[in-house]
Amino acid sequence: MARLKGVLWLIVGLLVAITAGFVAYLVLASAATQATIQAVGAQADVVVAARAIHPGRILTQEDLTLEKMPVKLVPDGALQHIGDAVDKMALTDMYAGEVVLSQRIAVPDVASGDGRVAAIMAQEHVLMALPATDLMSNISLLKPGDHVDILYTLDVPSSGNGLEALLNTQPAIASSATNTQKSTFIALENVVIAALIGPDNTIASENGPNQNDQTFDTNNPTSENANAILIVVMPQDALMLKYLQDAGGVFDLVLRSPANDQPEDTDPVDIRYIKNRYQLFPSP
């Protein structure tokens, strides 16, 4: 009997110890939670990308979601209401879960009636279309938001100094000149591709894809199969590009590094430049 009472007291003691330990765990866990909350501080709703978003896309409700984030960690420019981002245009790539910042979206200033075309322009800019005939535009490399340089090759009068001879020649004389040589030069630098126009006027900014067109992927916009490239330029630059095209110039686009926004110090290249650079002179 005494042994039974001892066993009962042992069991009771173990139960009390376990209960006390469990209560202590709850108290400590609650204290830790409160300490974490106090350390992190208050939380706020922020708008984040619900999926990967490419530059040029007009944001919809399905592209966005709300997540909570400690106020101390909310970056400058973070949006807190989905409505503030809907119908805005993405200026950069965004990844799923990335906080949407006001400085990375903008109101499109150029849009068609059905909302399929969008481009960001300052008041002093114009939107210009270039034919997607160069090699770079046909190898699935260029996409909206890329920065490119526009190179031109033009036949210029062989007398004088390359392009300067053409610029200093009267239009009537220049048009009738027969002795010409090719000159290649950078016409414009750091030009932003606003959008790519595909078959049936499908826009490669991911806006309003044409479901019947399987050759132009608006979910992964690139220049392959594009018919035209939309660029944003100053009016004077647009006139210059039109003149070069009308004068029979052949253009090519070269893709810039995203980190390079500085003008390049280059010289026009013609046969004289090639001869001097590579010492291509006839033997005496």
C-alpha positions, 0 to 999 in steps of 0.5 A: 500500500505504501509503495502504491501511494509512493507511485501515485505521488510520483505520477502526480509530481510528474504531471505537475512538473509537465504542466508547469513546464508547459505553462512556462513554455507558453509564457516564454513563447508569448513574451518572445512573440511580443518582443519580436513584434515590438522589435519589428514594429507596426506593419503596413500593406504594400503593393507587390507584383503577383507575377513577373512583369516586363517593361511596357506592360500596363498593370492590371488587378491580376498583376498585383497583390497586397502583402504586409511588411514592417513599416521600418522596412517599407522602401521609399515610393512603395505603393499601399493601394492596388488602385494606385498602380492599375492602368500604369505602365511598368518602366522596369522588369519586376519579379513576383513578390517585388514591391511596386515603387511609384518611381518604376511606373508611370502614366502612359501618355500615348495610348490607343482607344483599346488601350493596347499601345502605350509609351512614356513621353515627355511633353517635348518628345514625339513617338516615331516608328522605325521599320524592323529591318535591321539584323538586331531587330530580327534575332529575338533580342530587343524588347521594350525598355531597351536603350539602343544607339542608331547607326546609319550608313549613307552615300555621301559625295566623295569630294570634301570630307565625308558627311560634311561634304553632303551637309555643305552641298546644295540639295539640288547638287547633292541629289544629282551627285554621282561620285559618292562613297559610303559613310557610317556614323552614330545618328542617335545615342541612348534611344529608348524602345517604347514598343514593338509592333508585330503582325496585325498591329499586335503590340509587344508591350504585353498589352492586348495580345492578339490570341489568333497570332502565334508568331508574336509572343506578347507575354515575352516581348522581343523584336523577332517578327516585329514589323516596326519599332517605336522610339521616343525622340525629340522632334528635330531628331525625328526629322533627322532620322526621316531625312536619313531614311528618305536619302536611302540610308541604311540603319542598324541598332546596337544594344547599350549596356543598362549601366551606360548612359554616357555619350560615346566619342566616335568618328564617322567611318568611311573608306578613308578612315579604314585606309588610315586605321589599317594602313591600307596604302598601295606599295611604292 
